[in-house]
Amino acid sequence: MIRAPRRFSPFLLLASFALTGALAGCGDLPQPFAGNPGAAALRLAAPPPPRLDVPTPTGALLADRDAALWSKALVAGLLSHEVPAVAQPRRRNDWSLVVTAQTNGAEVVPHYAILGPNGRVRAERDGAPVPAGQWASSDPAMISASATAAAADINTMLTDLQAKAAQTDPNSLLNRSTRLWLTGVTGAPGDGDNELAAQMRAQLPNEHVTLQTDEAHADYLVSGHVTVSKPFNGVQHVEIVWTVTRTVVGSGGRPAHEAGKATQLHDLPAHSLDGAWGDVAIAAASEAAGGVREVISNNEGRARPRQTGTKAPDGPLVNEPLAAPPTDSLPPPKA
């Protein structure tokens, strides 16, 4: 019997998708908005999902035409941050953004206030000062630059709102363990499907993660798929992709959106995995479990130390995050 290599040091890549700026929450409390619809789905959804109304600012020291252009440019900037924003007057039960401005010497200081569905100010801050001449110049470049900077500020405000809400919500995943269901592993030669699944079930749980026996109460679903290339010069290329999927809250495990992937890449002696995976499954699962947990941490916005990548004992880079920490939701309506 060909014995599998005892050490598996894959190149682990993390792809964690930051659904920054999605608006959610029922009533007045921001909650994760499962499955950011994006601009196209926002137009197609019926009934439409929660959104951030951006009325044309009337107190921003801009002419009516410039105020309308600024509002539309701001919405475009917010959509680029995946915030479902609409340039329209404030509607009942929507979150909304009020923009004003005041002069400060030779500068104009814009001010942004985010209002909850009940009309109460939930967050506000001043924007970067702009020379008064530029602010009143009707220059399209100034309007675009100002709106782009404002969109980034507002997205940060929404992120902060969500984080505060999650910290005080006992049902938030920041305040309880994350429930995972491992759907299984496919595509591996030999006993890889069973062994990888068994080792992942053993190594995924920790103080932040609880493994479920079915999908009914899972927050995330995890699935693995193995691809092994045809032998070439006595070597086979092995790729293991672990896909992490967020579920719809209260749906009994129905998938909502992909939260991210952890991918392991390695070259191994040809046919060394045709039989028993042995220690390879243990080492691969240990590496992958950390990657899966980091995808979830990124998706939930949990604080974690920044990783810069380290050298594996006999291989290249291990554990190099490809995406910034997320927030898969933000302000407005949906419980």
C-alpha beads as a LAMMPS data file, in Angstrom:
LAMMPS data file: protein, C-alpha beads

335 atoms
334 bonds

1 atom types
1 bond types

-500.0 500.0 xlo xhi
-500.0 500.0 ylo yhi
-500.0 500.0 zlo zhi

Masses

1 110.0

Atoms # bond

1 1 1 0.000 0.000 0.000
2 1 1 1.307 3.425 -0.883
3 1 1 1.573 5.470 2.243
4 1 1 0.323 9.028 2.226
5 1 1 2.772 11.777 3.162
6 1 1 2.682 12.511 6.874
7 1 1 2.781 16.262 6.585
8 1 1 0.399 18.412 4.574
9 1 1 1.341 22.089 4.387
10 1 1 -1.020 23.600 1.855
11 1 1 -1.118 27.089 0.513
12 1 1 -4.268 28.332 2.256
13 1 1 -6.148 31.197 0.682
14 1 1 -9.059 32.929 2.337
15 1 1 -11.714 34.721 0.363
16 1 1 -14.077 36.375 2.813
17 1 1 -16.678 38.605 1.235
18 1 1 -17.404 41.810 3.092
19 1 1 -21.000 42.666 2.512
20 1 1 -20.328 46.124 3.827
21 1 1 -23.146 48.474 4.292
22 1 1 -26.238 46.322 3.875
23 1 1 -29.096 47.836 5.793
24 1 1 -31.214 45.763 8.117
25 1 1 -33.190 45.570 11.297
26 1 1 -36.798 45.547 12.262
27 1 1 -38.162 48.738 13.668
28 1 1 -35.403 50.772 15.210
29 1 1 -32.655 48.218 15.775
30 1 1 -29.990 47.541 13.110
31 1 1 -29.578 43.816 12.485
32 1 1 -27.653 41.759 9.950
33 1 1 -29.290 41.986 6.550
34 1 1 -28.899 38.455 5.235
35 1 1 -27.953 38.485 1.568
36 1 1 -27.203 41.989 0.348
37 1 1 -29.424 42.448 -2.707
38 1 1 -27.116 44.802 -4.590
39 1 1 -28.394 47.460 -6.955
40 1 1 -30.055 45.112 -9.495
41 1 1 -31.894 43.018 -6.910
42 1 1 -32.925 46.192 -5.107
43 1 1 -34.796 47.286 -8.242
44 1 1 -36.303 43.840 -8.853
45 1 1 -37.305 42.850 -5.330
46 1 1 -41.006 42.868 -4.550
47 1 1 -41.689 44.102 -1.999
48 1 1 -38.484 46.133 -1.975
49 1 1 -36.014 45.433 0.840
50 1 1 -34.968 47.953 3.503
51 1 1 -33.006 50.874 2.118
52 1 1 -31.375 54.158 2.960
53 1 1 -33.334 57.091 1.522
54 1 1 -31.155 59.992 0.382
55 1 1 -33.368 63.078 -0.109
56 1 1 -32.063 66.019 -2.102
57 1 1 -30.354 68.174 0.546
58 1 1 -32.049 71.524 1.057
59 1 1 -29.759 72.831 3.788
60 1 1 -26.393 72.057 2.230
61 1 1 -25.631 75.520 0.769
62 1 1 -26.029 74.178 -2.765
63 1 1 -28.208 75.374 -5.610
64 1 1 -31.176 73.104 -6.307
65 1 1 -29.607 71.599 -9.430
66 1 1 -26.274 70.995 -7.699
67 1 1 -28.005 69.501 -4.662
68 1 1 -29.839 67.004 -6.878
69 1 1 -26.609 66.038 -8.665
70 1 1 -24.790 65.703 -5.342
71 1 1 -27.537 63.429 -3.989
72 1 1 -27.361 61.149 -7.051
73 1 1 -23.556 61.029 -6.886
74 1 1 -23.748 60.144 -3.202
75 1 1 -26.170 57.283 -3.915
76 1 1 -23.787 55.954 -6.579
77 1 1 -20.973 56.046 -4.043
78 1 1 -23.055 54.263 -1.405
79 1 1 -24.062 51.541 -3.872
80 1 1 -20.371 50.954 -4.593
81 1 1 -20.073 50.144 -0.873
82 1 1 -23.050 47.745 -1.192
83 1 1 -25.353 50.069 0.751
84 1 1 -28.907 49.845 -0.698
85 1 1 -29.394 53.595 -1.087
86 1 1 -32.032 55.407 -3.143
87 1 1 -32.149 59.079 -4.144
88 1 1 -35.674 59.897 -3.019
89 1 1 -37.558 61.722 -0.243
90 1 1 -37.659 59.975 3.121
91 1 1 -40.320 57.263 3.255
92 1 1 -42.082 55.897 6.285
93 1 1 -40.245 52.988 7.963
94 1 1 -37.081 53.633 5.918
95 1 1 -33.748 54.737 7.235
96 1 1 -32.649 58.039 5.756
97 1 1 -29.714 60.378 5.404
98 1 1 -29.950 64.117 6.067
99 1 1 -27.145 66.244 4.645
100 1 1 -26.570 69.823 5.754
101 1 1 -23.600 72.186 5.596
102 1 1 -22.339 75.307 7.302
103 1 1 -19.583 77.765 6.612
104 1 1 -16.470 77.919 8.733
105 1 1 -14.407 80.854 7.587
106 1 1 -13.411 80.220 3.967
107 1 1 -14.578 76.605 4.096
108 1 1 -17.834 74.712 3.970
109 1 1 -18.228 71.792 6.364
110 1 1 -20.813 69.171 5.304
111 1 1 -22.676 67.303 8.031
112 1 1 -24.250 63.852 7.708
113 1 1 -26.986 62.513 9.979
114 1 1 -28.428 58.994 9.739
115 1 1 -32.039 58.755 10.894
116 1 1 -33.734 55.555 11.988
117 1 1 -37.232 54.530 10.842
118 1 1 -38.707 56.527 13.715
119 1 1 -36.949 59.704 12.549
120 1 1 -34.502 59.744 15.447
121 1 1 -30.857 60.570 14.692
122 1 1 -28.840 57.394 15.150
123 1 1 -25.430 58.676 14.052
124 1 1 -23.944 61.901 12.744
125 1 1 -20.602 63.400 11.878
126 1 1 -18.979 66.252 9.954
127 1 1 -17.398 65.570 6.593
128 1 1 -14.104 66.899 5.305
129 1 1 -14.111 70.703 4.845
130 1 1 -14.265 71.992 1.265
131 1 1 -13.162 75.460 0.123
132 1 1 -16.302 77.586 -0.118
133 1 1 -15.542 78.604 -3.698
134 1 1 -15.331 74.984 -4.826
135 1 1 -18.472 73.999 -2.918
136 1 1 -20.523 76.659 -4.712
137 1 1 -18.802 76.270 -8.100
138 1 1 -21.178 73.701 -9.651
139 1 1 -18.036 71.824 -10.700
140 1 1 -19.012 68.181 -11.518
141 1 1 -15.551 67.001 -10.426
142 1 1 -16.017 68.641 -7.010
143 1 1 -19.493 67.142 -6.626
144 1 1 -18.209 63.652 -7.518
145 1 1 -15.158 63.875 -5.225
146 1 1 -17.202 65.203 -2.321
147 1 1 -19.901 62.540 -2.748
148 1 1 -17.307 59.760 -2.952
149 1 1 -15.668 60.898 0.294
150 1 1 -19.087 61.241 1.933
151 1 1 -20.093 57.716 0.904
152 1 1 -17.028 56.282 2.648
153 1 1 -17.800 58.273 5.821
154 1 1 -21.439 57.210 5.819
155 1 1 -20.522 53.571 5.249
156 1 1 -18.267 53.760 8.320
157 1 1 -21.119 55.253 10.341
158 1 1 -23.425 52.416 9.304
159 1 1 -20.777 49.842 10.177
160 1 1 -20.369 51.385 13.631
161 1 1 -24.138 51.296 14.151
162 1 1 -24.291 47.624 13.289
163 1 1 -21.365 46.782 15.556
164 1 1 -22.982 48.549 18.519
165 1 1 -26.290 46.802 17.902
166 1 1 -24.618 43.394 17.635
167 1 1 -22.737 43.915 20.884
168 1 1 -25.958 44.550 22.804
169 1 1 -28.089 41.900 21.082
170 1 1 -27.954 38.591 23.031
171 1 1 -28.824 36.710 19.827
172 1 1 -25.979 38.282 17.870
173 1 1 -23.156 35.949 16.892
174 1 1 -20.851 38.348 18.712
175 1 1 -22.479 37.195 21.951
176 1 1 -22.935 33.460 21.396
177 1 1 -21.146 30.666 19.612
178 1 1 -21.607 30.232 15.881
179 1 1 -23.522 27.099 14.893
180 1 1 -22.026 25.220 11.935
181 1 1 -23.260 22.270 9.948
182 1 1 -20.707 20.388 7.839
183 1 1 -22.609 19.170 4.796
184 1 1 -19.796 16.829 3.757
185 1 1 -16.792 16.473 1.444
186 1 1 -16.863 15.357 -2.193
187 1 1 -14.408 14.569 -4.970
188 1 1 -11.540 13.077 -2.963
189 1 1 -9.890 9.803 -4.049
190 1 1 -9.472 6.916 -1.610
191 1 1 -11.119 7.467 1.743
192 1 1 -10.559 11.232 1.566
193 1 1 -14.218 12.256 1.587
194 1 1 -14.933 10.389 4.813
195 1 1 -11.620 11.126 6.521
196 1 1 -11.586 14.840 5.749
197 1 1 -15.181 15.184 6.927
198 1 1 -14.462 13.258 10.124
199 1 1 -11.379 15.346 10.892
200 1 1 -13.185 18.618 10.175
201 1 1 -15.986 17.596 12.547
202 1 1 -13.354 16.947 15.190
203 1 1 -11.345 20.129 14.649
204 1 1 -13.878 22.830 13.748
205 1 1 -15.475 23.263 17.203
206 1 1 -13.877 25.663 19.678
207 1 1 -15.057 28.283 22.164
208 1 1 -16.648 30.277 19.324
209 1 1 -17.955 27.459 17.115
210 1 1 -20.482 24.708 17.845
211 1 1 -21.031 21.893 15.357
212 1 1 -24.629 20.909 14.595
213 1 1 -25.901 17.446 13.661
214 1 1 -28.136 18.901 10.935
215 1 1 -28.785 22.191 9.186
216 1 1 -31.999 23.120 11.011
217 1 1 -30.397 25.544 13.488
218 1 1 -27.110 26.260 11.723
219 1 1 -25.872 29.801 11.158
220 1 1 -23.433 28.636 8.491
221 1 1 -23.092 25.608 6.226
222 1 1 -19.615 24.301 5.365
223 1 1 -18.882 22.026 2.425
224 1 1 -15.617 20.676 1.062
225 1 1 -14.668 19.688 -2.473
226 1 1 -11.422 18.042 -3.550
227 1 1 -9.935 18.174 -7.036
228 1 1 -6.897 16.050 -7.912
229 1 1 -5.184 16.536 -11.264
230 1 1 -3.934 13.760 -13.524
231 1 1 -0.390 12.617 -12.699
232 1 1 2.406 14.555 -14.396
233 1 1 6.071 13.797 -13.815
234 1 1 5.114 11.746 -10.768
235 1 1 3.159 14.578 -9.132
236 1 1 -0.521 15.397 -8.707
237 1 1 -1.903 18.846 -7.922
238 1 1 -4.416 18.752 -5.051
239 1 1 -6.951 21.533 -4.460
240 1 1 -9.380 21.468 -1.525
241 1 1 -12.026 24.198 -1.466
242 1 1 -14.080 24.767 1.688
243 1 1 -17.154 26.892 0.985
244 1 1 -18.845 28.706 3.871
245 1 1 -22.485 29.692 3.299
246 1 1 -24.591 31.916 5.554
247 1 1 -28.117 30.676 6.235
248 1 1 -31.333 32.678 6.326
249 1 1 -32.152 33.447 9.953
250 1 1 -35.019 31.281 11.200
251 1 1 -35.337 29.372 7.920
252 1 1 -34.202 25.966 9.167
253 1 1 -30.870 26.143 7.364
254 1 1 -31.878 27.572 3.988
255 1 1 -28.781 29.124 2.323
256 1 1 -28.709 32.919 2.095
257 1 1 -25.377 33.838 0.516
258 1 1 -21.805 32.639 0.269
259 1 1 -19.724 34.081 3.102
260 1 1 -16.352 33.025 1.730
261 1 1 -14.009 30.201 0.814
262 1 1 -10.832 28.675 2.217
263 1 1 -8.755 27.033 -0.512
264 1 1 -5.832 24.669 0.014
265 1 1 -3.338 23.990 -2.764
266 1 1 -0.531 21.444 -2.782
267 1 1 1.484 19.116 -5.016
268 1 1 1.838 15.531 -3.774
269 1 1 3.418 12.339 -5.123
270 1 1 1.173 10.760 -7.747
271 1 1 -1.405 8.283 -6.405
272 1 1 -0.334 8.876 -2.782
273 1 1 -3.953 9.678 -1.903
274 1 1 -5.582 6.786 -3.748
275 1 1 -5.981 4.782 -0.546
276 1 1 -5.928 5.900 3.065
277 1 1 -5.409 9.611 3.665
278 1 1 -4.150 9.056 7.208
279 1 1 -2.134 11.949 8.598
280 1 1 -2.823 14.000 5.471
281 1 1 -6.490 14.313 6.450
282 1 1 -5.543 15.344 9.994
283 1 1 -3.116 18.035 8.851
284 1 1 -5.363 19.299 6.055
285 1 1 -8.388 19.549 8.348
286 1 1 -6.385 21.341 11.035
287 1 1 -5.290 23.947 8.517
288 1 1 -8.747 24.235 6.929
289 1 1 -10.603 24.522 10.243
290 1 1 -8.653 27.662 11.053
291 1 1 -9.398 29.064 7.620
292 1 1 -13.138 28.376 7.925
293 1 1 -13.268 29.989 11.353
294 1 1 -11.489 33.066 10.002
295 1 1 -13.966 33.385 7.123
296 1 1 -16.751 33.380 9.717
297 1 1 -14.916 35.866 11.945
298 1 1 -14.459 38.159 8.956
299 1 1 -18.099 37.839 8.003
300 1 1 -19.280 38.593 11.538
301 1 1 -16.811 41.418 12.115
302 1 1 -15.209 39.815 15.167
303 1 1 -11.995 41.401 16.337
304 1 1 -8.933 39.364 15.505
305 1 1 -5.184 40.037 15.185
306 1 1 -3.980 40.969 11.726
307 1 1 -2.163 38.128 10.005
308 1 1 0.630 38.731 7.569
309 1 1 1.368 35.195 6.440
310 1 1 3.980 32.747 7.697
311 1 1 6.163 30.081 6.206
312 1 1 4.957 26.506 6.314
313 1 1 7.497 23.898 7.497
314 1 1 8.083 22.641 3.965
315 1 1 6.101 24.989 1.779
316 1 1 5.276 28.560 0.905
317 1 1 2.854 31.025 2.381
318 1 1 0.170 29.795 4.773
319 1 1 -2.947 31.707 5.733
320 1 1 -2.951 34.925 3.733
321 1 1 -6.316 36.756 4.046
322 1 1 -7.511 38.230 0.769
323 1 1 -10.301 40.396 2.151
324 1 1 -10.802 42.953 4.877
325 1 1 -12.909 42.232 7.936
326 1 1 -16.573 42.579 7.042
327 1 1 -19.932 43.499 8.342
328 1 1 -22.534 41.690 6.377
329 1 1 -25.121 44.218 7.360
330 1 1 -25.919 47.659 8.538
331 1 1 -28.761 49.905 9.494
332 1 1 -32.283 49.676 8.214
333 1 1 -35.285 47.431 8.643
334 1 1 -35.531 43.692 9.018
335 1 1 -35.442 41.536 12.088

Bonds

1 1 1 2
2 1 2 3
3 1 3 4
4 1 4 5
5 1 5 6
6 1 6 7
7 1 7 8
8 1 8 9
9 1 9 10
10 1 10 11
11 1 11 12
12 1 12 13
13 1 13 14
14 1 14 15
15 1 15 16
16 1 16 17
17 1 17 18
18 1 18 19
19 1 19 20
20 1 20 21
21 1 21 22
22 1 22 23
23 1 23 24
24 1 24 25
25 1 25 26
26 1 26 27
27 1 27 28
28 1 28 29
29 1 29 30
30 1 30 31
31 1 31 32
32 1 32 33
33 1 33 34
34 1 34 35
35 1 35 36
36 1 36 37
37 1 37 38
38 1 38 39
39 1 39 40
40 1 40 41
41 1 41 42
42 1 42 43
43 1 43 44
44 1 44 45
45 1 45 46
46 1 46 47
47 1 47 48
48 1 48 49
49 1 49 50
50 1 50 51
51 1 51 52
52 1 52 53
53 1 53 54
54 1 54 55
55 1 55 56
56 1 56 57
57 1 57 58
58 1 58 59
59 1 59 60
60 1 60 61
61 1 61 62
62 1 62 63
63 1 63 64
64 1 64 65
65 1 65 66
66 1 66 67
67 1 67 68
68 1 68 69
69 1 69 70
70 1 70 71
71 1 71 72
72 1 72 73
73 1 73 74
74 1 74 75
75 1 75 76
76 1 76 77
77 1 77 78
78 1 78 79
79 1 79 80
80 1 80 81
81 1 81 82
82 1 82 83
83 1 83 84
84 1 84 85
85 1 85 86
86 1 86 87
87 1 87 88
88 1 88 89
89 1 89 90
90 1 90 91
91 1 91 92
92 1 92 93
93 1 93 94
94 1 94 95
95 1 95 96
96 1 96 97
97 1 97 98
98 1 98 99
99 1 99 100
100 1 100 101
101 1 101 102
102 1 102 103
103 1 103 104
104 1 104 105
105 1 105 106
106 1 106 107
107 1 107 108
108 1 108 109
109 1 109 110
110 1 110 111
111 1 111 112
112 1 112 113
113 1 113 114
114 1 114 115
115 1 115 116
116 1 116 117
117 1 117 118
118 1 118 119
119 1 119 120
120 1 120 121
121 1 121 122
122 1 122 123
123 1 123 124
124 1 124 125
125 1 125 126
126 1 126 127
127 1 127 128
128 1 128 129
129 1 129 130
130 1 130 131
131 1 131 132
132 1 132 133
133 1 133 134
134 1 134 135
135 1 135 136
136 1 136 137
137 1 137 138
138 1 138 139
139 1 139 140
140 1 140 141
141 1 141 142
142 1 142 143
143 1 143 144
144 1 144 145
145 1 145 146
146 1 146 147
147 1 147 148
148 1 148 149
149 1 149 150
150 1 150 151
151 1 151 152
152 1 152 153
153 1 153 154
154 1 154 155
155 1 155 156
156 1 156 157
157 1 157 158
158 1 158 159
159 1 159 160
160 1 160 161
161 1 161 162
162 1 162 163
163 1 163 164
164 1 164 165
165 1 165 166
166 1 166 167
167 1 167 168
168 1 168 169
169 1 169 170
170 1 170 171
171 1 171 172
172 1 172 173
173 1 173 174
174 1 174 175
175 1 175 176
176 1 176 177
177 1 177 178
178 1 178 179
179 1 179 180
180 1 180 181
181 1 181 182
182 1 182 183
183 1 183 184
184 1 184 185
185 1 185 186
186 1 186 187
187 1 187 188
188 1 188 189
189 1 189 190
190 1 190 191
191 1 191 192
192 1 192 193
193 1 193 194
194 1 194 195
195 1 195 196
196 1 196 197
197 1 197 198
198 1 198 199
199 1 199 200
200 1 200 201
201 1 201 202
202 1 202 203
203 1 203 204
204 1 204 205
205 1 205 206
206 1 206 207
207 1 207 208
208 1 208 209
209 1 209 210
210 1 210 211
211 1 211 212
212 1 212 213
213 1 213 214
214 1 214 215
215 1 215 216
216 1 216 217
217 1 217 218
218 1 218 219
219 1 219 220
220 1 220 221
221 1 221 222
222 1 222 223
223 1 223 224
224 1 224 225
225 1 225 226
226 1 226 227
227 1 227 228
228 1 228 229
229 1 229 230
230 1 230 231
231 1 231 232
232 1 232 233
233 1 233 234
234 1 234 235
235 1 235 236
236 1 236 237
237 1 237 238
238 1 238 239
239 1 239 240
240 1 240 241
241 1 241 242
242 1 242 243
243 1 243 244
244 1 244 245
245 1 245 246
246 1 246 247
247 1 247 248
248 1 248 249
249 1 249 250
250 1 250 251
251 1 251 252
252 1 252 253
253 1 253 254
254 1 254 255
255 1 255 256
256 1 256 257
257 1 257 258
258 1 258 259
259 1 259 260
260 1 260 261
261 1 261 262
262 1 262 263
263 1 263 264
264 1 264 265
265 1 265 266
266 1 266 267
267 1 267 268
268 1 268 269
269 1 269 270
270 1 270 271
271 1 271 272
272 1 272 273
273 1 273 274
274 1 274 275
275 1 275 276
276 1 276 277
277 1 277 278
278 1 278 279
279 1 279 280
280 1 280 281
281 1 281 282
282 1 282 283
283 1 283 284
284 1 284 285
285 1 285 286
286 1 286 287
287 1 287 288
288 1 288 289
289 1 289 290
290 1 290 291
291 1 291 292
292 1 292 293
293 1 293 294
294 1 294 295
295 1 295 296
296 1 296 297
297 1 297 298
298 1 298 299
299 1 299 300
300 1 300 301
301 1 301 302
302 1 302 303
303 1 303 304
304 1 304 305
305 1 305 306
306 1 306 307
307 1 307 308
308 1 308 309
309 1 309 310
310 1 310 311
311 1 311 312
312 1 312 313
313 1 313 314
314 1 314 315
315 1 315 316
316 1 316 317
317 1 317 318
318 1 318 319
319 1 319 320
320 1 320 321
321 1 321 322
322 1 322 323
323 1 323 324
324 1 324 325
325 1 325 326
326 1 326 327
327 1 327 328
328 1 328 329
329 1 329 330
330 1 330 331
331 1 331 332
332 1 332 333
333 1 333 334
334 1 334 335
